[in-house]
């Protein structure tokens, strides 16, 4: 029997690079999985691959009505929601603050922050009816440092930290745990493909050579941590920030030929 047998999991951005990995991970462990997102064709294709315990629902995470409809559909099919993975996110085109358009700033916050807020708000009554649950917000290592040319994304991920901790305080007595994962650079289309045609991909700015573990993360590595956090093995963890970055935030790992600092 899998760790999530009989539980129902919503993954936003569920057909994307990290999202589809999370969906497959939960499904393999016995969960009913809900692939929530705007790419309905990709969501339906993934659900068809997985079979009866998978459902694709249309969801614009920044839309209140979409959340209401999605939760209703999920409860109608599977019953109360057990786990929410607020995975959907958008990156901004590289630009200094001076040259960042307001609409770019607002779009990042709409998806990365408001989307998570609406998700928490929408699933809480369902989780309460089911006796509890767990929520994981996907943040970023950019939520721990300043990042030049990515102010909308970095600031929105900093906001996720505050949202996560506040939700954890409010929902703990309802047996609902809320945590966040802060990945480093993960090998997904968000990283490997340009946000805007003609611009370099984000991965071009992040050579893994200085990392303590000198490579990019694979989505499956984030999934394994996610499954642990949302399982009973982590039943006392709430309001916690789980950084998985290969040592990115530690600073550069000097090669042996650099010698020892005085």
C-alpha positions, 0 to 999 in steps of 0.5 A: 500500500502506498503512503497516500492510498485513498488521499486526494491531491491537487497539484497546480501547474500539474502538467508542467515540468515539476508539476507532472513529476509531482502528479506521477509521484503521488499517483504511484503512491496510491493517491487520487491526483488532480492535474490543475492548470490552464493547459487543458490538453496536456492535463487531459493527456496526463490524466489519460496516461494515469487512469481512473485515479487521475482527473484534469481540471481547468484552473487559472490560479489567479481566478476566484471562480476557477478555484470554487469550480475546481474544488467542487469538481474534485469533491464530486469525484473523489471527496474531501481534498487531502493535499494541495501543492501550490506549484504553479508559477511564472518567471519574469523576463530579465530586466532591471527594476527601472525597466520592468513594466507594471504589468509584469510585476502584477502578473508575477504576484497574481500567479505566484502569490495570489494564486497560492492565497486563493488555493489555500482559502479554497481548499481549507473548508474541504480539508477541515471536513476531511479531518485535516490535510497538508499544503505545500507552497513552492517558493524558491531560493530567490526568496532568501536573497536579492536577485538582480533583474528578477525583482517581480519573481524574487519579491513574489517568492519572498511573499510566499514565505510570509503567506506560508507561515501565517497559514500554518499558524491559522490552520494548525488547530484544524490539523492542516499543516502548511510548509514551503519548498525552496528549490534551487535551479531545476532542469525544467522548461521554466529554466531551460527555455527563455521567458521571452523569445530572443532572451537567454534562458535562466539556466544560462545565468546559472552555471552549476559549476560553483554549486557544492553539488555542481549540477541542476536538480531534477524534478524527481528530486523535488518530488521526493522531498514533497512526498516526505513533507506531505506524508505522516513521516513529517507530521510535526512539520508546519511553517517550515522552509525546506531548501533543496538547492545543491548548496546554491545558497552556501556561496561558491564552492572553490575548486581545489586549485584555488587553495585555502583562504588565509 
